[in-house]
Amino acid sequence: MKAALFDTVGRPLRIDEVADPEPAADEVLLRVSACGICGSDLHMTEDPAVFGVGQGTVLGHEFAGEVVETGADVANLRPGDRVAVAPMRGCGKCARCLAGQPAWCSEMVLIGGGYAELAAVAARQCRKLPDDVSLSDGALAEPTSIGLHAVMRSQLRPGERVLVLGAGPIGLLVAFWARRFGASHVIVADINEHQKGRALSVGATGFALSGPTLAEQYADLAGGAPDIVYECVGKKGIIDFAIEQVAVHGRVIGIGLCVGGDEWDPFAAIHKEASIVMSAFFDMHEFALALDALASQGPYRPQSLVTERIDLSKVPDSFEALRKRTSQCKVLIEA
């Protein structure tokens, strides 16, 4: 099969022929129909040792496909089934896994494989797509679940004011869920306006330019300070910046992937009695809810994040382009 392979830091991914994967007894073999390019994939190629990425690795964890073969022990799926894949692979037997929380299994592995024509995954990682969700839309289930989990972690109450720092795919999906769960104001802030229209299309009630005047801009738009600030940037200093923005007794939710450490002033958080909560991954119940949201025909839909659809041959060039700040949002690789 053809796949996009990682070689080493500083070199683009390369397209090459590799052996077809063979499903183990508890696995299914998928023909990959669509896979999203995620910002964390970019991080993995810049700090491969941190993420256990080696030469020849096939990245891609936001994918959906059609079952073409099942392992001997698989009873709940059959060839022809259309599925989305949750990339957290746990042991399948512990209390966390049995509760639908493989992300917190002690043996959890974050799998890739979506930048290829075929992928073998555990059947328990798969969920069938609703009839009215396309295979391409199914590739959005993973990031949509990440956004949902962040909002669930924040314990958002209807009527609260929300600020989302970062207008990338995860920030916009957080805005989508915050509006869906009843936030009165959902303001997305970024250092440029590339995604302003897209933020409004997923449910944001306003957009602001991030910087020294953000607090004043936010107050003008929402009538006060945010009860919840979602940090979806993942750069040094942004947690500290989020604490500056949040209201007294507010909550800061850390979602952005900041590699290499950070510094922040705990006194500012203590002074406000602010809560700082971290959010990563999601559970399988949230994954199912994300699939339902993708099937929704409401005014705000996660599908509006997609800005480009490419085939596998164009992955190296598109991947490198995404390292630079562009107007792209979610790029889907489609078969």
ChimeraX attribute file (.defattr): number of C-alpha atoms within 10 A of each C-alpha:
attribute: neighborCount
match mode: 1-to-1
recipient: residues
	/A:1	12
	/A:2	16
	/A:3	26
	/A:4	27
	/A:5	24
	/A:6	22
	/A:7	17
	/A:8	17
	/A:9	13
	/A:10	9
	/A:11	12
	/A:12	18
	/A:13	24
	/A:14	16
	/A:15	18
	/A:16	13
	/A:17	11
	/A:18	13
	/A:19	9
	/A:20	15
	/A:21	14
	/A:22	16
	/A:23	19
	/A:24	16
	/A:25	13
	/A:26	16
	/A:27	23
	/A:28	29
	/A:29	24
	/A:30	27
	/A:31	21
	/A:32	27
	/A:33	26
	/A:34	30
	/A:35	32
	/A:36	28
	/A:37	24
	/A:38	22
	/A:39	17
	/A:40	14
	/A:41	17
	/A:42	16
	/A:43	16
	/A:44	19
	/A:45	23
	/A:46	16
	/A:47	15
	/A:48	17
	/A:49	10
	/A:50	12
	/A:51	14
	/A:52	9
	/A:53	18
	/A:54	15
	/A:55	11
	/A:56	16
	/A:57	19
	/A:58	21
	/A:59	25
	/A:60	22
	/A:61	25
	/A:62	26
	/A:63	32
	/A:64	34
	/A:65	31
	/A:66	21
	/A:67	23
	/A:68	15
	/A:69	19
	/A:70	25
	/A:71	19
	/A:72	12
	/A:73	12
	/A:74	17
	/A:75	10
	/A:76	12
	/A:77	20
	/A:78	15
	/A:79	13
	/A:80	13
	/A:81	15
	/A:82	25
	/A:83	26
	/A:84	30
	/A:85	27
	/A:86	30
	/A:87	25
	/A:88	23
	/A:89	22
	/A:90	24
	/A:91	17
	/A:92	19
	/A:93	11
	/A:94	14
	/A:95	13
	/A:96	17
	/A:97	21
	/A:98	13
	/A:99	13
	/A:100	20
	/A:101	22
	/A:102	29
	/A:103	22
	/A:104	18
	/A:105	20
	/A:106	12
	/A:107	13
	/A:108	17
	/A:109	15
	/A:110	13
	/A:111	18
	/A:112	20
	/A:113	24
	/A:114	31
	/A:115	29
	/A:116	28
	/A:117	20
	/A:118	23
	/A:119	25
	/A:120	25
	/A:121	24
	/A:122	24
	/A:123	24
	/A:124	22
	/A:125	20
	/A:126	23
	/A:127	22
	/A:128	19
	/A:129	24
	/A:130	16
	/A:131	9
	/A:132	11
	/A:133	17
	/A:134	18
	/A:135	23
	/A:136	23
	/A:137	24
	/A:138	31
	/A:139	30
	/A:140	27
	/A:141	29
	/A:142	25
	/A:143	25
	/A:144	28
	/A:145	28
	/A:146	24
	/A:147	28
	/A:148	28
	/A:149	22
	/A:150	29
	/A:151	23
	/A:152	17
	/A:153	14
	/A:154	23
	/A:155	10
	/A:156	20
	/A:157	15
	/A:158	13
	/A:159	13
	/A:160	16
	/A:161	26
	/A:162	29
	/A:163	31
	/A:164	29
	/A:165	28
	/A:166	24
	/A:167	26
	/A:168	21
	/A:169	26
	/A:170	28
	/A:171	26
	/A:172	31
	/A:173	28
	/A:174	32
	/A:175	32
	/A:176	25
	/A:177	28
	/A:178	30
	/A:179	21
	/A:180	15
	/A:181	17
	/A:182	15
	/A:183	21
	/A:184	16
	/A:185	23
	/A:186	31
	/A:187	25
	/A:188	29
	/A:189	25
	/A:190	21
	/A:191	12
	/A:192	14
	/A:193	16
	/A:194	15
	/A:195	23
	/A:196	19
	/A:197	12
	/A:198	20
	/A:199	29
	/A:200	19
	/A:201	19
	/A:202	23
	/A:203	24
	/A:204	28
	/A:205	19
	/A:206	18
	/A:207	23
	/A:208	23
	/A:209	18
	/A:210	19
	/A:211	12
	/A:212	9
	/A:213	10
	/A:214	15
	/A:215	18
	/A:216	15
	/A:217	19
	/A:218	27
	/A:219	12
	/A:220	11
	/A:221	17
	/A:222	19
	/A:223	12
	/A:224	15
	/A:225	21
	/A:226	27
	/A:227	22
	/A:228	30
	/A:229	30
	/A:230	30
	/A:231	28
	/A:232	26
	/A:233	21
	/A:234	17
	/A:235	15
	/A:236	16
	/A:237	14
	/A:238	21
	/A:239	28
	/A:240	18
	/A:241	18
	/A:242	23
	/A:243	27
	/A:244	16
	/A:245	21
	/A:246	26
	/A:247	19
	/A:248	18
	/A:249	15
	/A:250	21
	/A:251	26
	/A:252	27
	/A:253	23
	/A:254	23
	/A:255	24
	/A:256	23
	/A:257	16
	/A:258	17
	/A:259	13
	/A:260	9
	/A:261	8
	/A:262	13
	/A:263	10
	/A:264	14
	/A:265	13
	/A:266	11
	/A:267	9
	/A:268	13
	/A:269	22
	/A:270	13
	/A:271	10
	/A:272	16
	/A:273	14
	/A:274	20
	/A:275	17
	/A:276	17
	/A:277	14
	/A:278	14
	/A:279	19
	/A:280	14
	/A:281	23
	/A:282	26
	/A:283	21
	/A:284	22
	/A:285	12
	/A:286	22
	/A:287	25
	/A:288	17
	/A:289	15
	/A:290	25
	/A:291	24
	/A:292	15
	/A:293	21
	/A:294	22
	/A:295	19
	/A:296	14
	/A:297	8
	/A:298	8
	/A:299	8
	/A:300	19
	/A:301	17
	/A:302	24
	/A:303	17
	/A:304	14
	/A:305	22
	/A:306	17
	/A:307	13
	/A:308	12
	/A:309	16
	/A:310	15
	/A:311	12
	/A:312	19
	/A:313	15
	/A:314	14
	/A:315	23
	/A:316	17
	/A:317	12
	/A:318	18
	/A:319	18
	/A:320	14
	/A:321	12
	/A:322	18
	/A:323	11
	/A:324	9
	/A:325	10
	/A:326	10
	/A:327	13
	/A:328	18
	/A:329	23
	/A:330	23
	/A:331	21
	/A:332	26
	/A:333	27
	/A:334	20
	/A:335	16
